[in-house]
Amino acid sequence: MQRQLASSLRSLIFAASGLAAGATAASAATLCVNPNPRSGCAYKTIGAAVSAAKAGDTINVAPGRYAEDVHITQPVALIGAGARSTVINAKGLANGIFIDGINGAAKITPGSNTLTNVTVSGFTVQNANFEGILALNAANVTLWGNLVTGNDRALQVANSTCPGLPDFETSEGDDCGEGIHLIAVDHSTVVNNTAQNNAGGILLSDETGPTNANVVQQNEARDNVFDCGITLASHPPAPIAGSPSPAPFGVYDNTIADNEATANGTEPPGGAGVGLYAPGPHNATYGNVVVGNRLTNNGLPGVAIHNHAPTHNIILSDNVVTGNYIAGNGPDSDVPTTVPTGISLLGTTAVSGTLITLNQIEKESIDIAINNAAAQGAVVVAHLNNLVGRNAVGVDNLGAGPVDATENWWGCATGPGARGCSSVKGANVTTTPFLTRPVQSAGTALRAAGTD
């Protein structure tokens, strides 16, 4: 089943890439950028070519270093010669590439994603004050094969602020928006990129509209030391001139698949491999799938799922964590745990519909830590996982809500708490029946890629 799902997701991505290629193939023109005056290209800067381009055009960018903040406001394909050779150095500038569906509008119209069909591929993007690549109020965006590194330069670590960050970015003071940021983006693909040495790796949020139905696949998020490798977070809405602020729009129905997230969030305030957050009133992060990822050596758990406010208006439901390899991550003081933890869930308001299945969790002191409020139907379901973390605690229930932890492998054939098996802590955890042999398909998608 896992292989079928991964295959289907890959087919979806390649189909999406083909659609983007088809759109550019039918475009009116192909423009070229080269700083060499003898190259025959009409444009020496990327910005000049983008300004001259029409909808549907392709812009090919030659190898070189470009000191720019590239601002895209219409459908174009921006194609570098490869991340090793085509570099956007945004030192002292806001962003490296800004895909802008608002286009400087004085008044934001939430959810109006009028910018579609933008492709960015083949660049290194570095040294921006805020995001390396920011996509805002856009749809059908493809970010493919880029290296995004050393951005979020304006971050003031000592007081967790980011001076100069735009007003439409709320709750981003502690990371300056991370390396790649999607805000109010839908039906888009973020594929085969590397995000490293930024404050955080890849962020999906909802300040100016819903962020939904996106695929984030086969990326590497590494050494982003202040935040998560990949974050899905519902934030307070952006201020709208002359209008009352609406409720948060939501981050939902996104797929996070086949990525590697390692050594992220190792410095305060810290971060998980993948984080799903709906921290305050009306925030909504739901229906997302985290599948087939390799999540290792992060400062917080491999997967962290949090809400922090006691209000029924928070939606952090129906998220699925499946088929991941999780090992060697850090504790989660919010849950709280003080020892290495694989998956953590905090539901100050009861979280419902969470499914944790087919994961391989090892080299952790607690494989799954749950602190969920009690409510009708708020059962955390964990089935068919291999819970073999350091011969310690397979499931630790720190809250009042129930955990259905039946049909798991606990490290030996005689079940949880037996000699050589992982154990259970806390009340209201159901473990029988249990498996008497490991699940062979659990967490295998990315495990073979490393030597943990």
C-alpha positions, 0 to 999 in steps of 0.5 A, spaced: 500 500 500 505 504 501 509 503 495 502 504 491 501 511 494 508 513 493 508 511 486 501 515 485 504 521 488 510 521 484 505 520 478 502 526 480 508 530 480 511 528 474 504 529 471 504 536 474 511 537 471 508 535 464 503 540 465 508 546 466 512 544 461 506 544 456 504 551 458 511 554 457 512 550 450 506 554 448 508 560 450 509 566 446 517 567 447 523 564 450 528 570 453 535 569 455 539 572 461 546 572 460 551 577 464 556 576 458 555 582 453 557 577 447 552 572 449 547 574 444 542 574 450 538 581 450 538 581 458 543 581 463 539 581 469 533 576 471 529 582 473 530 585 466 527 579 463 522 578 468 519 585 467 519 584 459 516 577 459 509 576 457 504 571 460 507 564 458 514 566 456 520 562 458 526 565 461 533 561 461 538 564 465 545 562 464 550 560 469 553 566 473 552 570 480 546 575 480 545 580 485 537 580 485 531 580 488 527 577 483 519 579 483 514 575 479 507 577 478 505 573 472 505 566 469 512 565 467 517 559 467 524 561 470 529 556 468 536 556 471 542 552 468 542 548 474 543 550 482 551 549 482 552 554 476 546 559 477 546 563 483 541 568 486 545 572 491 540 576 495 545 579 500 541 585 503 535 584 499 528 581 502 528 575 498 531 571 492 525 570 488 518 573 490 512 569 486 507 575 488 500 574 487 498 580 490 502 584 486 503 590 491 496 591 492 494 596 498 488 591 500 489 584 500 483 580 497 484 573 501 483 567 497 484 570 490 489 566 487 490 570 481 497 568 479 498 561 476 503 557 472 509 559 475 515 555 475 522 556 478 527 551 477 535 550 477 537 555 481 541 556 488 538 562 492 542 565 498 543 570 503 536 573 503 534 577 509 527 573 509 525 567 504 530 565 499 523 563 495 516 566 497 510 564 493 504 568 495 497 567 493 498 563 487 496 556 484 499 551 480 506 553 482 512 548 481 519 549 485 523 544 482 531 542 483 533 548 487 538 549 492 536 554 498 541 556 503 543 561 508 537 565 507 533 569 513 539 573 514 535 578 518 533 574 524 535 577 530 536 570 534 537 573 541 530 576 541 526 572 536 525 578 531 525 579 524 526 587 523 522 589 516 518 583 515 512 585 511 506 586 515 502 580 511 507 575 514 504 574 521 508 569 527 514 569 523 519 573 527 523 567 530 524 565 523 524 570 517 519 566 513 524 560 513 528 558 506 522 556 502 515 559 504 508 558 501 502 563 503 495 562 500 498 557 495 494 551 492 495 545 487 502 546 487 509 542 487 515 543 491 519 537 489 527 535 489 529 542 492 534 542 498 533 547 503 539 548 508 542 552 513 536 557 513 532 558 520 527 553 517 527 549 511 520 549 508 514 552 511 506 552 508 502 557 512 495 561 511 496 568 513 492 571 506 488 565 504 488 557 505 494 553 503 491 547 500 492 541 496 500 542 495 505 536 494 512 537 498 516 531 495 523 528 495 526 535 498 532 535 503 531 539 509 538 539 513 541 543 518 536 549 518 537 550 526 532 554 529 526 551 526 523 545 523 525 541 516 518 542 514 512 546 517 505 546 516 502 552 520 496 556 521 497 563 523 493 569 525 490 572 518 494 578 515 491 585 517 486 587 511 486 595 510 479 598 512 476 591 514 476 586 520 480 581 520 477 574 518 479 567 521 485 564 519 484 560 513 487 554 514 493 549 512 489 543 509 490 537 504 497 537 503 502 531 502 509 531 505 512 525 502 519 522 501 523 528 504 529 527 508 529 532 514 535 531 518 539 536 523 533 541 523 531 545 530 537 543 534 538 551 537 533 554 541 527 555 540 528 548 536 524 544 531 521 538 528 523 534 522 516 535 520 511 540 524 503 540 524 501 546 528 494 550 529 497 553 536 491 558 537 484 560 537 481 559 530 487 556 527 486 550 522 491 545 520 488 539 518 487 533 513 494 533 511 498 526 510 506 525 512 508 519 508 514 516 507 519 521 510 526 520 513 526 524 519 532 523 523 537 527 528 532 533 529 532 538 535 524 536 536 521 529 535 521 527 528 513 529 527 510 534 532 503 536 532 501 541 537 495 546 539 496 550 545 490 554 547 484 551 550 478 553 545 474 549 541 475 553 535 482 550 533 482 545 528 488 540 528 484 534 526 485 528 521 492 528 519 495 522 517 503 520 519 504 514 515 510 510 512 516 514 515 523 512 518 524 516 524 530 515 529 535 519 533 530 526 534 530 530 540 525 531 546 518 535 546 518 540 552 511 542 550 508 535 551 512 535 555 518 530 554 525 530 556 528 524 552 529 523 545 522 522 542 519 520 535 512 522 534 509 527 539 502 530 540 499 536 544 492 537 544 490 542 549 484 542 545 482 535 544 485 533 537 481 528 533 482 523 527 490 523 528 492 516 524 499 514 526 501 507 522 506 504 518 512 508 521 519 505 523 521 508 530 527 507 533 533 510 537 528 514 541 527 513 548 519 514 547 517 512 540 510 516 541 508 521 546 501 523 546 498 529 551 491 530 548 485 533 552 479 528 553 473 529 548 468 525 544 471 521 539 478 524 540 482 518 540 489 518 537 490 511 533 496 508 532 496 501 528 502 497 525 508 501 527 514 498 529 516 501 536 523 499 537 526 505 540 532 503 545 528 498 548 524 503 552 517 506 552 513 505 545 507 509 547 507 514 553 500 517 554 501 524 558 494 526 557 486 524 559 485 522 552 485 515 549 490 512 545 488 506 541 495 502 540 493 496 538 496 491 532 503 494 533 510 491 534 513 492 540 520 489 539 519 482 541 513 477 540 510 477 547 508 484 547 509 491 551 512 491 557 515 484 556 523 483 557 526 486 551 520 489 548 518 497 549 513 498 554 507 503 555 506 509 560 500 512 562 493 510 563 487 509 557 492 506 552 489 500 549 495 495 546 491 488 545 491 485 540 499 486 538 503 484 533 508 478 534 513 480 528 515 486 525 511 490 520 516 489 514 513 495 510 513 500 515 518 506 514 522 502 509 521 508 503 527 512 506 530 507 511 534 504 505 537 511 503 541 511 510 545 507 515 542 509 521 
